[in-house]
Amino acid sequence: MTLSAYHRSQVVIPMAVNSGPNHDARADEHGRFIKERRLDLGLNRPAFVAEMARHGQDITPDYLNKLESGRAPLSRASLTVREALRAVLGFSKEQWQEATGLYVAPASDSPVSPSEAAASAPEPRPLPDGLQSAIDVYGKRFSDLQDPAWQQYMAKFRWRTGQPEDAEAWLDLYRDLSRAGIVPGEN
């Protein structure tokens, strides 16, 4: 066969848009599954996102769009996000696991009450005197200093030369951490 004959007889095989080596075909199935159920429930994306927030998960409409289109695989979503999705979509754990093939958290034998959860939380560490002074002096101007998460984060902050001693040094630490984009509790 000559080269010109090859070009004339060449068959063009269309490729799927998401057929790259990293594409997860199951993500497309999960996405369609979520979208169809959401639409069956009569929820638009903002309403669905609001329902997710009521179940303790703040997701964006963009993230929901990515889940539904398969660009964000459901299998990579955190277990807590998947559990909230399951609850909002109205599936039992068994139905969800059968439909998605994904792990479902086992039901707890004894639900933990909020007071029991608070009792099992670690005790807050005592605040150094200089940090408490910084909170007292600068807390109104820098409201994050009054946030217990910031206070505990700064109290456990370790230095090569020890901790700051006066309120101004603690304020400098807070401002440096804040400028660096640090948000206590986020990874």
C-alpha positions in Angstrom: 0.0 0.0 0.0 1.4 3.4 -0.9 1.5 6.3 1.5 -1.2 8.2 -0.4 -3.5 5.1 -0.4 -2.9 4.8 3.4 -4.1 8.3 4.0 -7.2 7.8 2.0 -8.2 4.6 3.7 -7.2 5.7 7.2 -10.1 5.3 9.7 -10.6 8.1 12.2 -11.6 6.9 15.6 -13.2 9.6 17.7 -11.8 9.8 21.3 -13.9 10.5 24.3 -13.2 13.9 25.9 -12.2 12.3 29.2 -10.3 9.3 27.9 -6.8 10.3 29.1 -4.6 7.9 31.1 -5.8 9.4 34.4 -9.5 9.4 33.6 -11.6 7.4 36.0 -14.6 6.0 34.1 -16.3 5.2 37.4 -16.2 8.9 38.2 -18.5 9.6 35.3 -21.0 6.9 36.5 -20.9 8.3 40.0 -21.4 11.9 38.7 -24.4 10.9 36.6 -25.8 9.0 39.6 -25.5 12.1 41.9 -26.9 14.5 39.3 -29.9 12.3 38.4 -30.8 11.8 42.0 -30.3 15.5 42.8 -32.6 16.4 39.9 -35.1 13.7 40.9 -35.3 15.5 44.3 -35.9 18.8 42.6 -32.8 20.4 44.0 -30.8 22.9 42.0 -27.0 23.2 42.8 -27.3 26.1 45.4 -30.2 24.3 47.2 -28.1 21.0 47.2 -25.1 22.9 48.6 -27.3 24.4 51.3 -28.5 20.9 52.2 -24.9 19.7 52.4 -24.1 22.6 54.8 -27.0 21.4 57.0 -25.3 18.0 57.1 -22.0 19.7 58.2 -20.2 19.8 54.9 -19.5 23.1 53.2 -19.0 22.4 49.5 -19.1 24.8 46.6 -21.4 24.6 43.6 -18.3 24.4 41.5 -17.1 21.3 43.5 -20.6 19.8 43.1 -20.4 20.4 39.3 -17.0 18.7 39.2 -18.4 15.7 41.1 -21.3 15.5 38.7 -19.2 15.8 35.6 -16.7 13.2 36.8 -13.8 15.7 37.0 -13.6 15.2 40.7 -14.0 11.5 41.4 -16.4 10.6 44.2 -13.9 8.0 45.3 -11.4 10.7 46.2 -13.9 12.7 48.3 -13.5 12.5 52.0 -15.7 10.0 53.9 -17.5 12.8 55.6 -18.4 14.4 52.3 -19.6 11.1 50.9 -21.7 10.5 54.0 -23.3 13.9 53.7 -23.9 13.3 50.0 -25.6 10.0 50.9 -27.8 11.6 53.5 -28.8 14.5 51.3 -29.6 12.2 48.4 -31.7 10.0 50.8 -30.0 6.7 50.5 -29.5 4.1 53.2 -25.9 3.0 53.8 -26.6 -0.3 52.1 -28.2 1.4 49.0 -25.3 3.8 48.7 -22.7 1.1 49.0 -24.5 -1.1 46.4 -25.0 1.8 44.0 -21.5 3.3 44.3 -19.3 0.4 45.4 -17.6 2.8 47.9 -16.9 2.3 51.5 -19.5 3.4 54.0 -18.8 4.2 57.6 -20.2 1.6 59.9 -23.1 2.6 62.1 -22.0 3.4 65.6 -23.5 1.1 68.2 -23.9 3.9 70.6 -24.2 7.4 69.3 -22.0 9.9 71.1 -23.9 12.8 72.6 -22.5 16.4 72.2 -21.7 16.5 75.9 -19.8 13.2 75.7 -17.9 14.5 72.7 -17.0 17.6 74.6 -15.9 15.5 77.6 -13.6 13.5 75.4 -12.0 16.6 73.7 -8.5 17.3 74.9 -8.1 19.9 77.7 -7.0 23.3 76.4 -3.4 24.1 77.3 -2.9 26.9 79.7 -2.0 30.2 78.0 1.4 31.8 78.8 1.2 35.0 80.7 2.6 37.1 77.8 0.0 35.6 75.4 -2.8 36.4 77.9 -1.5 39.9 78.1 -1.5 40.3 74.3 -5.1 39.0 74.3 -6.1 41.5 76.9 -4.2 44.5 75.4 -4.7 43.8 71.6 -7.7 41.5 71.5 -10.2 44.2 70.5 -8.0 45.4 67.7 -7.1 41.9 66.5 -10.2 39.9 67.1 -8.5 36.6 66.1 -6.5 36.8 69.3 -9.8 36.2 71.2 -10.4 33.0 69.1 -9.6 29.9 71.2 -8.3 28.1 68.1 -5.7 30.9 67.6 -4.9 31.0 71.3 -4.2 27.3 71.5 -2.3 27.3 68.2 0.0 30.0 69.5 0.3 28.5 73.0 1.7 25.2 71.5 3.9 27.0 69.0 7.5 26.0 69.6 10.6 28.1 69.1 14.3 27.3 69.1 14.9 29.9 71.7 11.7 29.5 73.8 8.5 31.4 73.6 8.0 35.2 73.5 7.7 36.7 76.9 5.9 40.0 76.4 2.6 41.0 74.8 4.3 42.8 71.9 6.3 39.7 71.0 3.2 37.6 71.0 1.4 40.1 68.8 4.4 40.0 66.4 4.0 36.2 66.3 0.3 36.4 65.6 0.8 39.0 62.9 3.6 37.0 61.2 1.4 33.8 61.2 -1.6 35.7 60.0 0.4 37.4 57.1 1.7 33.9 56.1 -1.9 32.8 55.7 -2.0 30.4 58.7 -5.4 29.5 59.8 -5.4 27.3 62.9 -7.2 24.0 62.4 -6.6 23.9 58.6 -4.0 21.8 57.0 
